[in-house]
């Protein structure tokens, strides 16, 4: 790695952008929702898988989408639909996702994708390559994954502070917030998608 291209300003800027998009603190009620439902979430795996997936996408994401003739708008719309389904689960207390992962884990789907490594972060990574040096983006991404690990690791502390009733209220409230995010992501990309189809 060429250490001369490391730039604290770029690292900080990329960190802030990714932190806002990943929104791990805002996703705490979602993580607690899975935990109280008996769904296993492995903090280390979630952080490592997310880091690997997003780093790989940083280098080959644009090529992969073009390979399958899928544009970023289509990818974002698909991710929005998945997030919308998760919000329905939280608001109405129903289970739509079939829990068919080995051992009942929800680490890969939907924790890693689309909550952590989602369409928003993928799109941001592709756009940041045009203005930031890749090593700076990777460092910012790594720091975000450290934060993701710590939040998931100490969910019990958060749960004890908030309490059972608090978790219930937060689950419903953030379910609505998550639904709004899904709708915004969908509407922001559906026009571009329809325009490309025409």
mmCIF file of the C-alpha atoms, coordinates in Angstrom:
data_MODEL
# 
_entry.id   MODEL 
# 
loop_
_atom_site.group_PDB 
_atom_site.id 
_atom_site.type_symbol 
_atom_site.label_atom_id 
_atom_site.label_alt_id 
_atom_site.label_comp_id 
_atom_site.label_asym_id 
_atom_site.label_entity_id 
_atom_site.label_seq_id 
_atom_site.pdbx_PDB_ins_code 
_atom_site.Cartn_x 
_atom_site.Cartn_y 
_atom_site.Cartn_z 
_atom_site.occupancy 
_atom_site.B_iso_or_equiv 
_atom_site.pdbx_formal_charge 
_atom_site.auth_seq_id 
_atom_site.auth_comp_id 
_atom_site.auth_asym_id 
_atom_site.auth_atom_id 
_atom_site.pdbx_PDB_model_num 
ATOM 1   C CA . UNK A 1 1   ? 0.000   0.000   0.000   1.00 0.00 ? 1   UNK A CA 1 
ATOM 2   C CA . UNK A 1 2   ? 1.257   3.482   -0.829  1.00 0.00 ? 2   UNK A CA 1 
ATOM 3   C CA . UNK A 1 3   ? 1.058   5.297   2.541   1.00 0.00 ? 3   UNK A CA 1 
ATOM 4   C CA . UNK A 1 4   ? 1.535   8.657   0.830   1.00 0.00 ? 4   UNK A CA 1 
ATOM 5   C CA . UNK A 1 5   ? -2.037  8.577   -0.480  1.00 0.00 ? 5   UNK A CA 1 
ATOM 6   C CA . UNK A 1 6   ? -3.547  8.124   2.981   1.00 0.00 ? 6   UNK A CA 1 
ATOM 7   C CA . UNK A 1 7   ? -5.586  11.205  3.772   1.00 0.00 ? 7   UNK A CA 1 
ATOM 8   C CA . UNK A 1 8   ? -7.301  11.726  7.148   1.00 0.00 ? 8   UNK A CA 1 
ATOM 9   C CA . UNK A 1 9   ? -9.843  14.088  5.599   1.00 0.00 ? 9   UNK A CA 1 
ATOM 10  C CA . UNK A 1 10  ? -10.826 11.501  2.980   1.00 0.00 ? 10  UNK A CA 1 
ATOM 11  C CA . UNK A 1 11  ? -11.014 8.770   5.628   1.00 0.00 ? 11  UNK A CA 1 
ATOM 12  C CA . UNK A 1 12  ? -13.215 10.923  7.850   1.00 0.00 ? 12  UNK A CA 1 
ATOM 13  C CA . UNK A 1 13  ? -15.472 11.947  4.959   1.00 0.00 ? 13  UNK A CA 1 
ATOM 14  C CA . UNK A 1 14  ? -15.890 8.360   3.761   1.00 0.00 ? 14  UNK A CA 1 
ATOM 15  C CA . UNK A 1 15  ? -16.478 7.180   7.351   1.00 0.00 ? 15  UNK A CA 1 
ATOM 16  C CA . UNK A 1 16  ? -19.258 9.704   7.901   1.00 0.00 ? 16  UNK A CA 1 
ATOM 17  C CA . UNK A 1 17  ? -20.989 8.814   4.624   1.00 0.00 ? 17  UNK A CA 1 
ATOM 18  C CA . UNK A 1 18  ? -20.856 5.074   5.332   1.00 0.00 ? 18  UNK A CA 1 
ATOM 19  C CA . UNK A 1 19  ? -21.860 5.570   8.983   1.00 0.00 ? 19  UNK A CA 1 
ATOM 20  C CA . UNK A 1 20  ? -24.956 7.491   7.917   1.00 0.00 ? 20  UNK A CA 1 
ATOM 21  C CA . UNK A 1 21  ? -25.930 4.869   5.345   1.00 0.00 ? 21  UNK A CA 1 
ATOM 22  C CA . UNK A 1 22  ? -25.240 1.803   7.495   1.00 0.00 ? 22  UNK A CA 1 
ATOM 23  C CA . UNK A 1 23  ? -26.933 3.500   10.495  1.00 0.00 ? 23  UNK A CA 1 
ATOM 24  C CA . UNK A 1 24  ? -25.968 0.703   12.887  1.00 0.00 ? 24  UNK A CA 1 
ATOM 25  C CA . UNK A 1 25  ? -27.198 2.629   15.937  1.00 0.00 ? 25  UNK A CA 1 
ATOM 26  C CA . UNK A 1 26  ? -30.567 3.222   14.317  1.00 0.00 ? 26  UNK A CA 1 
ATOM 27  C CA . UNK A 1 27  ? -30.762 -0.499  13.535  1.00 0.00 ? 27  UNK A CA 1 
ATOM 28  C CA . UNK A 1 28  ? -30.391 -1.563  17.182  1.00 0.00 ? 28  UNK A CA 1 
ATOM 29  C CA . UNK A 1 29  ? -34.178 -2.148  17.557  1.00 0.00 ? 29  UNK A CA 1 
ATOM 30  C CA . UNK A 1 30  ? -34.064 -4.367  14.453  1.00 0.00 ? 30  UNK A CA 1 
ATOM 31  C CA . UNK A 1 31  ? -31.197 -6.422  15.887  1.00 0.00 ? 31  UNK A CA 1 
ATOM 32  C CA . UNK A 1 32  ? -33.059 -6.693  19.196  1.00 0.00 ? 32  UNK A CA 1 
ATOM 33  C CA . UNK A 1 33  ? -36.148 -7.776  17.278  1.00 0.00 ? 33  UNK A CA 1 
ATOM 34  C CA . UNK A 1 34  ? -34.259 -10.760 15.854  1.00 0.00 ? 34  UNK A CA 1 
ATOM 35  C CA . UNK A 1 35  ? -32.643 -11.536 19.204  1.00 0.00 ? 35  UNK A CA 1 
ATOM 36  C CA . UNK A 1 36  ? -35.908 -11.544 21.145  1.00 0.00 ? 36  UNK A CA 1 
ATOM 37  C CA . UNK A 1 37  ? -37.379 -13.742 18.424  1.00 0.00 ? 37  UNK A CA 1 
ATOM 38  C CA . UNK A 1 38  ? -34.718 -16.366 19.086  1.00 0.00 ? 38  UNK A CA 1 
ATOM 39  C CA . UNK A 1 39  ? -32.840 -15.649 15.866  1.00 0.00 ? 39  UNK A CA 1 
ATOM 40  C CA . UNK A 1 40  ? -29.080 -15.948 16.214  1.00 0.00 ? 40  UNK A CA 1 
ATOM 41  C CA . UNK A 1 41  ? -26.857 -13.048 15.112  1.00 0.00 ? 41  UNK A CA 1 
ATOM 42  C CA . UNK A 1 42  ? -23.085 -13.542 15.213  1.00 0.00 ? 42  UNK A CA 1 
ATOM 43  C CA . UNK A 1 43  ? -21.369 -10.141 15.725  1.00 0.00 ? 43  UNK A CA 1 
ATOM 44  C CA . UNK A 1 44  ? -17.962 -11.176 14.356  1.00 0.00 ? 44  UNK A CA 1 
ATOM 45  C CA . UNK A 1 45  ? -19.421 -12.909 11.314  1.00 0.00 ? 45  UNK A CA 1 
ATOM 46  C CA . UNK A 1 46  ? -21.719 -9.957  10.598  1.00 0.00 ? 46  UNK A CA 1 
ATOM 47  C CA . UNK A 1 47  ? -18.798 -7.504  10.690  1.00 0.00 ? 47  UNK A CA 1 
ATOM 48  C CA . UNK A 1 48  ? -16.386 -9.706  8.733   1.00 0.00 ? 48  UNK A CA 1 
ATOM 49  C CA . UNK A 1 49  ? -18.907 -10.769 6.082   1.00 0.00 ? 49  UNK A CA 1 
ATOM 50  C CA . UNK A 1 50  ? -20.056 -7.164  5.608   1.00 0.00 ? 50  UNK A CA 1 
ATOM 51  C CA . UNK A 1 51  ? -16.466 -5.940  5.286   1.00 0.00 ? 51  UNK A CA 1 
ATOM 52  C CA . UNK A 1 52  ? -15.563 -8.636  2.747   1.00 0.00 ? 52  UNK A CA 1 
ATOM 53  C CA . UNK A 1 53  ? -18.711 -8.122  0.670   1.00 0.00 ? 53  UNK A CA 1 
ATOM 54  C CA . UNK A 1 54  ? -18.431 -4.327  0.564   1.00 0.00 ? 54  UNK A CA 1 
ATOM 55  C CA . UNK A 1 55  ? -14.686 -4.376  -0.109  1.00 0.00 ? 55  UNK A CA 1 
ATOM 56  C CA . UNK A 1 56  ? -15.237 -6.814  -2.976  1.00 0.00 ? 56  UNK A CA 1 
ATOM 57  C CA . UNK A 1 57  ? -18.073 -4.679  -4.312  1.00 0.00 ? 57  UNK A CA 1 
ATOM 58  C CA . UNK A 1 58  ? -15.812 -1.629  -4.154  1.00 0.00 ? 58  UNK A CA 1 
ATOM 59  C CA . UNK A 1 59  ? -13.512 -3.271  -6.712  1.00 0.00 ? 59  UNK A CA 1 
ATOM 60  C CA . UNK A 1 60  ? -15.850 -5.351  -8.880  1.00 0.00 ? 60  UNK A CA 1 
ATOM 61  C CA . UNK A 1 61  ? -19.363 -4.068  -8.130  1.00 0.00 ? 61  UNK A CA 1 
ATOM 62  C CA . UNK A 1 62  ? -19.852 -2.109  -11.323 1.00 0.00 ? 62  UNK A CA 1 
ATOM 63  C CA . UNK A 1 63  ? -18.492 -4.996  -13.400 1.00 0.00 ? 63  UNK A CA 1 
ATOM 64  C CA . UNK A 1 64  ? -20.712 -7.571  -11.660 1.00 0.00 ? 64  UNK A CA 1 
ATOM 65  C CA . UNK A 1 65  ? -23.872 -5.537  -12.213 1.00 0.00 ? 65  UNK A CA 1 
ATOM 66  C CA . UNK A 1 66  ? -23.010 -5.036  -15.874 1.00 0.00 ? 66  UNK A CA 1 
ATOM 67  C CA . UNK A 1 67  ? -22.225 -8.750  -16.221 1.00 0.00 ? 67  UNK A CA 1 
ATOM 68  C CA . UNK A 1 68  ? -25.775 -9.623  -15.221 1.00 0.00 ? 68  UNK A CA 1 
ATOM 69  C CA . UNK A 1 69  ? -27.184 -6.641  -17.119 1.00 0.00 ? 69  UNK A CA 1 
ATOM 70  C CA . UNK A 1 70  ? -28.424 -5.110  -13.863 1.00 0.00 ? 70  UNK A CA 1 
ATOM 71  C CA . UNK A 1 71  ? -28.087 -1.399  -13.184 1.00 0.00 ? 71  UNK A CA 1 
ATOM 72  C CA . UNK A 1 72  ? -27.727 0.266   -9.785  1.00 0.00 ? 72  UNK A CA 1 
ATOM 73  C CA . UNK A 1 73  ? -31.363 1.411   -9.828  1.00 0.00 ? 73  UNK A CA 1 
ATOM 74  C CA . UNK A 1 74  ? -32.646 -2.145  -10.243 1.00 0.00 ? 74  UNK A CA 1 
ATOM 75  C CA . UNK A 1 75  ? -30.369 -3.281  -7.436  1.00 0.00 ? 75  UNK A CA 1 
ATOM 76  C CA . UNK A 1 76  ? -31.598 -0.513  -5.150  1.00 0.00 ? 76  UNK A CA 1 
ATOM 77  C CA . UNK A 1 77  ? -35.273 -1.271  -5.873  1.00 0.00 ? 77  UNK A CA 1 
ATOM 78  C CA . UNK A 1 78  ? -34.745 -4.952  -5.039  1.00 0.00 ? 78  UNK A CA 1 
ATOM 79  C CA . UNK A 1 79  ? -33.036 -4.030  -1.774  1.00 0.00 ? 79  UNK A CA 1 
ATOM 80  C CA . UNK A 1 80  ? -35.861 -1.628  -0.930  1.00 0.00 ? 80  UNK A CA 1 
ATOM 81  C CA . UNK A 1 81  ? -38.402 -4.428  -1.258  1.00 0.00 ? 81  UNK A CA 1 
ATOM 82  C CA . UNK A 1 82  ? -36.437 -6.631  1.155   1.00 0.00 ? 82  UNK A CA 1 
ATOM 83  C CA . UNK A 1 83  ? -36.193 -3.779  3.688   1.00 0.00 ? 83  UNK A CA 1 
ATOM 84  C CA . UNK A 1 84  ? -39.939 -3.165  3.283   1.00 0.00 ? 84  UNK A CA 1 
ATOM 85  C CA . UNK A 1 85  ? -40.691 -6.799  4.169   1.00 0.00 ? 85  UNK A CA 1 
ATOM 86  C CA . UNK A 1 86  ? -38.510 -6.549  7.284   1.00 0.00 ? 86  UNK A CA 1 
ATOM 87  C CA . UNK A 1 87  ? -40.456 -3.448  8.374   1.00 0.00 ? 87  UNK A CA 1 
ATOM 88  C CA . UNK A 1 88  ? -43.755 -5.334  7.975   1.00 0.00 ? 88  UNK A CA 1 
ATOM 89  C CA . UNK A 1 89  ? -42.413 -8.082  10.249  1.00 0.00 ? 89  UNK A CA 1 
ATOM 90  C CA . UNK A 1 90  ? -41.513 -5.524  12.908  1.00 0.00 ? 90  UNK A CA 1 
ATOM 91  C CA . UNK A 1 91  ? -44.740 -3.509  12.769  1.00 0.00 ? 91  UNK A CA 1 
ATOM 92  C CA . UNK A 1 92  ? -47.268 -6.334  12.579  1.00 0.00 ? 92  UNK A CA 1 
ATOM 93  C CA . UNK A 1 93  ? -45.373 -9.021  14.481  1.00 0.00 ? 93  UNK A CA 1 
ATOM 94  C CA . UNK A 1 94  ? -45.509 -11.531 11.628  1.00 0.00 ? 94  UNK A CA 1 
ATOM 95  C CA . UNK A 1 95  ? -42.777 -13.711 10.163  1.00 0.00 ? 95  UNK A CA 1 
ATOM 96  C CA . UNK A 1 96  ? -42.367 -13.442 6.403   1.00 0.00 ? 96  UNK A CA 1 
ATOM 97  C CA . UNK A 1 97  ? -38.715 -14.377 6.025   1.00 0.00 ? 97  UNK A CA 1 
ATOM 98  C CA . UNK A 1 98  ? -38.455 -18.151 6.121   1.00 0.00 ? 98  UNK A CA 1 
ATOM 99  C CA . UNK A 1 99  ? -35.755 -18.873 8.671   1.00 0.00 ? 99  UNK A CA 1 
ATOM 100 C CA . UNK A 1 100 ? -34.003 -21.570 6.644   1.00 0.00 ? 100 UNK A CA 1 
ATOM 101 C CA . UNK A 1 101 ? -30.417 -20.562 7.437   1.00 0.00 ? 101 UNK A CA 1 
ATOM 102 C CA . UNK A 1 102 ? -28.224 -23.227 9.115   1.00 0.00 ? 102 UNK A CA 1 
ATOM 103 C CA . UNK A 1 103 ? -28.792 -23.107 12.873  1.00 0.00 ? 103 UNK A CA 1 
ATOM 104 C CA . UNK A 1 104 ? -31.514 -20.478 12.534  1.00 0.00 ? 104 UNK A CA 1 
ATOM 105 C CA . UNK A 1 105 ? -29.015 -17.674 12.003  1.00 0.00 ? 105 UNK A CA 1 
ATOM 106 C CA . UNK A 1 106 ? -30.015 -14.370 10.484  1.00 0.00 ? 106 UNK A CA 1 
ATOM 107 C CA . UNK A 1 107 ? -26.464 -13.096 10.275  1.00 0.00 ? 107 UNK A CA 1 
ATOM 108 C CA . UNK A 1 108 ? -26.117 -13.189 6.477   1.00 0.00 ? 108 UNK A CA 1 
ATOM 109 C CA . UNK A 1 109 ? -29.702 -12.322 5.504   1.00 0.00 ? 109 UNK A CA 1 
ATOM 110 C CA . UNK A 1 110 ? -31.036 -9.857  6.430   1.00 0.00 ? 110 UNK A CA 1 
ATOM 111 C CA . UNK A 1 111 ? -28.397 -8.507  8.864   1.00 0.00 ? 111 UNK A CA 1 
ATOM 112 C CA . UNK A 1 112 ? -25.405 -8.408  6.487   1.00 0.00 ? 112 UNK A CA 1 
ATOM 113 C CA . UNK A 1 113 ? -27.631 -7.815  3.466   1.00 0.00 ? 113 UNK A CA 1 
ATOM 114 C CA . UNK A 1 114 ? -29.481 -5.535  3.154   1.00 0.00 ? 114 UNK A CA 1 
ATOM 115 C CA . UNK A 1 115 ? -29.244 -3.880  6.603   1.00 0.00 ? 115 UNK A CA 1 
ATOM 116 C CA . UNK A 1 116 ? -25.459 -3.385  6.752   1.00 0.00 ? 116 UNK A CA 1 
ATOM 117 C CA . UNK A 1 117 ? -24.228 -4.025  3.227   1.00 0.00 ? 117 UNK A CA 1 
ATOM 118 C CA . UNK A 1 118 ? -27.229 -2.715  1.341   1.00 0.00 ? 118 UNK A CA 1 
ATOM 119 C CA . UNK A 1 119 ? -27.976 -0.935  -1.932  1.00 0.00 ? 119 UNK A CA 1 
ATOM 120 C CA . UNK A 1 120 ? -27.288 2.462   -0.380  1.00 0.00 ? 120 UNK A CA 1 
ATOM 121 C CA . UNK A 1 121 ? -23.791 1.530   0.771   1.00 0.00 ? 121 UNK A CA 1 
ATOM 122 C CA . UNK A 1 122 ? -23.043 -0.263  -2.504  1.00 0.00 ? 122 UNK A CA 1 
ATOM 123 C CA . UNK A 1 123 ? -24.070 2.789   -4.503  1.00 0.00 ? 123 UNK A CA 1 
ATOM 124 C CA . UNK A 1 124 ? -22.021 5.063   -2.230  1.00 0.00 ? 124 UNK A CA 1 
ATOM 125 C CA . UNK A 1 125 ? -18.932 2.861   -2.566  1.00 0.00 ? 125 UNK A CA 1 
ATOM 126 C CA . UNK A 1 126 ? -19.118 3.026   -6.346  1.00 0.00 ? 126 UNK A CA 1 
ATOM 127 C CA . UNK A 1 127 ? -19.504 6.799   -6.312  1.00 0.00 ? 127 UNK A CA 1 
ATOM 128 C CA . UNK A 1 128 ? -16.750 7.369   -3.717  1.00 0.00 ? 128 UNK A CA 1 
ATOM 129 C CA . UNK A 1 129 ? -14.203 5.650   -5.931  1.00 0.00 ? 129 UNK A CA 1 
ATOM 130 C CA . UNK A 1 130 ? -14.405 8.669   -8.222  1.00 0.00 ? 130 UNK A CA 1 
ATOM 131 C CA . UNK A 1 131 ? -13.303 11.133  -5.525  1.00 0.00 ? 131 UNK A CA 1 
ATOM 132 C CA . UNK A 1 132 ? -11.448 9.186   -2.811  1.00 0.00 ? 132 UNK A CA 1 
ATOM 133 C CA . UNK A 1 133 ? -8.380  6.957   -2.875  1.00 0.00 ? 133 UNK A CA 1 
ATOM 134 C CA . UNK A 1 134 ? -9.297  3.286   -2.422  1.00 0.00 ? 134 UNK A CA 1 
ATOM 135 C CA . UNK A 1 135 ? -7.109  2.720   0.715   1.00 0.00 ? 135 UNK A CA 1 
ATOM 136 C CA . UNK A 1 136 ? -8.867  5.616   2.443   1.00 0.00 ? 136 UNK A CA 1 
ATOM 137 C CA . UNK A 1 137 ? -12.278 4.136   1.637   1.00 0.00 ? 137 UNK A CA 1 
ATOM 138 C CA . UNK A 1 138 ? -11.206 0.715   2.935   1.00 0.00 ? 138 UNK A CA 1 
ATOM 139 C CA . UNK A 1 139 ? -9.960  2.183   6.231   1.00 0.00 ? 139 UNK A CA 1 
ATOM 140 C CA . UNK A 1 140 ? -13.224 4.089   6.678   1.00 0.00 ? 140 UNK A CA 1 
ATOM 141 C CA . UNK A 1 141 ? -15.152 0.909   5.925   1.00 0.00 ? 141 UNK A CA 1 
ATOM 142 C CA . UNK A 1 142 ? -13.066 -1.074  8.434   1.00 0.00 ? 142 UNK A CA 1 
ATOM 143 C CA . UNK A 1 143 ? -13.724 1.485   11.180  1.00 0.00 ? 143 UNK A CA 1 
ATOM 144 C CA . UNK A 1 144 ? -17.451 1.252   10.509  1.00 0.00 ? 144 UNK A CA 1 
ATOM 145 C CA . UNK A 1 145 ? -17.301 -2.538  10.770  1.00 0.00 ? 145 UNK A CA 1 
ATOM 146 C CA . UNK A 1 146 ? -15.550 -2.251  14.147  1.00 0.00 ? 146 UNK A CA 1 
ATOM 147 C CA . UNK A 1 147 ? -18.487 -0.145  15.290  1.00 0.00 ? 147 UNK A CA 1 
ATOM 148 C CA . UNK A 1 148 ? -20.955 -2.699  13.889  1.00 0.00 ? 148 UNK A CA 1 
ATOM 149 C CA . UNK A 1 149 ? -19.196 -5.466  15.833  1.00 0.00 ? 149 UNK A CA 1 
ATOM 150 C CA . UNK A 1 150 ? -19.281 -3.515  19.104  1.00 0.00 ? 150 UNK A CA 1 
ATOM 151 C CA . UNK A 1 151 ? -22.976 -2.652  18.775  1.00 0.00 ? 151 UNK A CA 1 
ATOM 152 C CA . UNK A 1 152 ? -23.952 -6.262  17.988  1.00 0.00 ? 152 UNK A CA 1 
ATOM 153 C CA . UNK A 1 153 ? -21.635 -7.630  20.665  1.00 0.00 ? 153 UNK A CA 1 
ATOM 154 C CA . UNK A 1 154 ? -23.194 -5.550  23.439  1.00 0.00 ? 154 UNK A CA 1 
ATOM 155 C CA . UNK A 1 155 ? -26.864 -5.771  22.484  1.00 0.00 ? 155 UNK A CA 1 
ATOM 156 C CA . UNK A 1 156 ? -27.552 -7.279  25.914  1.00 0.00 ? 156 UNK A CA 1 
ATOM 157 C CA . UNK A 1 157 ? -26.356 -4.075  27.568  1.00 0.00 ? 157 UNK A CA 1 
ATOM 158 C CA . UNK A 1 158 ? -28.675 -2.037  25.369  1.00 0.00 ? 158 UNK A CA 1 
ATOM 159 C CA . UNK A 1 159 ? -31.546 -4.413  26.088  1.00 0.00 ? 159 UNK A CA 1 
ATOM 160 C CA . UNK A 1 160 ? -31.027 -4.148  29.854  1.00 0.00 ? 160 UNK A CA 1 
ATOM 161 C CA . UNK A 1 161 ? -30.983 -0.355  29.672  1.00 0.00 ? 161 UNK A CA 1 
ATOM 162 C CA . UNK A 1 162 ? -34.103 -0.061  27.523  1.00 0.00 ? 162 UNK A CA 1 
ATOM 163 C CA . UNK A 1 163 ? -36.138 -2.906  29.035  1.00 0.00 ? 163 UNK A CA 1 
ATOM 164 C CA . UNK A 1 164 ? -38.694 -5.283  27.491  1.00 0.00 ? 164 UNK A CA 1 
ATOM 165 C CA . UNK A 1 165 ? -41.450 -2.697  27.051  1.00 0.00 ? 165 UNK A CA 1 
ATOM 166 C CA . UNK A 1 166 ? -38.951 -0.203  25.660  1.00 0.00 ? 166 UNK A CA 1 
ATOM 167 C CA . UNK A 1 167 ? -37.742 -2.733  23.098  1.00 0.00 ? 167 UNK A CA 1 
ATOM 168 C CA . UNK A 1 168 ? -41.356 -3.397  22.066  1.00 0.00 ? 168 UNK A CA 1 
ATOM 169 C CA . UNK A 1 169 ? -42.081 0.306   21.537  1.00 0.00 ? 169 UNK A CA 1 
ATOM 170 C CA . UNK A 1 170 ? -38.777 0.845   19.716  1.00 0.00 ? 170 UNK A CA 1 
ATOM 171 C CA . UNK A 1 171 ? -39.465 -2.169  17.487  1.00 0.00 ? 171 UNK A CA 1 
ATOM 172 C CA . UNK A 1 172 ? -42.790 -0.742  16.317  1.00 0.00 ? 172 UNK A CA 1 
ATOM 173 C CA . UNK A 1 173 ? -41.471 2.799   15.955  1.00 0.00 ? 173 UNK A CA 1 
ATOM 174 C CA . UNK A 1 174 ? -38.355 1.861   14.027  1.00 0.00 ? 174 UNK A CA 1 
ATOM 175 C CA . UNK A 1 175 ? -40.381 -0.566  11.944  1.00 0.00 ? 175 UNK A CA 1 
ATOM 176 C CA . UNK A 1 176 ? -42.270 2.456   10.633  1.00 0.00 ? 176 UNK A CA 1 
ATOM 177 C CA . UNK A 1 177 ? -38.993 4.353   10.151  1.00 0.00 ? 177 UNK A CA 1 
ATOM 178 C CA . UNK A 1 178 ? -37.549 1.389   8.251   1.00 0.00 ? 178 UNK A CA 1 
ATOM 179 C CA . UNK A 1 179 ? -40.649 1.252   6.059   1.00 0.00 ? 179 UNK A CA 1 
ATOM 180 C CA . UNK A 1 180 ? -40.237 4.957   5.270   1.00 0.00 ? 180 UNK A CA 1 
ATOM 181 C CA . UNK A 1 181 ? -36.590 4.360   4.332   1.00 0.00 ? 181 UNK A CA 1 
ATOM 182 C CA . UNK A 1 182 ? -37.641 1.505   2.044   1.00 0.00 ? 182 UNK A CA 1 
ATOM 183 C CA . UNK A 1 183 ? -40.277 3.678   0.357   1.00 0.00 ? 183 UNK A CA 1 
ATOM 184 C CA . UNK A 1 184 ? -37.776 6.508   -0.106  1.00 0.00 ? 184 UNK A CA 1 
ATOM 185 C CA . UNK A 1 185 ? -35.185 4.144   -1.577  1.00 0.00 ? 185 UNK A CA 1 
ATOM 186 C CA . UNK A 1 186 ? -37.826 2.635   -3.863  1.00 0.00 ? 186 UNK A CA 1 
ATOM 187 C CA . UNK A 1 187 ? -39.219 5.935   -5.134  1.00 0.00 ? 187 UNK A CA 1 
ATOM 188 C CA . UNK A 1 188 ? -35.755 7.431   -5.589  1.00 0.00 ? 188 UNK A CA 1 
ATOM 189 C CA . UNK A 1 189 ? -34.761 4.639   -7.960  1.00 0.00 ? 189 UNK A CA 1 
ATOM 190 C CA . UNK A 1 190 ? -37.975 3.452   -9.622  1.00 0.00 ? 190 UNK A CA 1 
ATOM 191 C CA . UNK A 1 191 ? -38.138 6.452   -11.973 1.00 0.00 ? 191 UNK A CA 1 
ATOM 192 C CA . UNK A 1 192 ? -34.578 5.852   -13.160 1.00 0.00 ? 192 UNK A CA 1 
ATOM 193 C CA . UNK A 1 193 ? -35.370 2.165   -13.576 1.00 0.00 ? 193 UNK A CA 1 
ATOM 194 C CA . UNK A 1 194 ? -38.512 2.790   -15.643 1.00 0.00 ? 194 UNK A CA 1 
ATOM 195 C CA . UNK A 1 195 ? -36.653 5.368   -17.736 1.00 0.00 ? 195 UNK A CA 1 
ATOM 196 C CA . UNK A 1 196 ? -33.902 2.830   -18.508 1.00 0.00 ? 196 UNK A CA 1 
ATOM 197 C CA . UNK A 1 197 ? -36.495 0.233   -19.533 1.00 0.00 ? 197 UNK A CA 1 
ATOM 198 C CA . UNK A 1 198 ? -38.056 2.682   -21.977 1.00 0.00 ? 198 UNK A CA 1 
# 
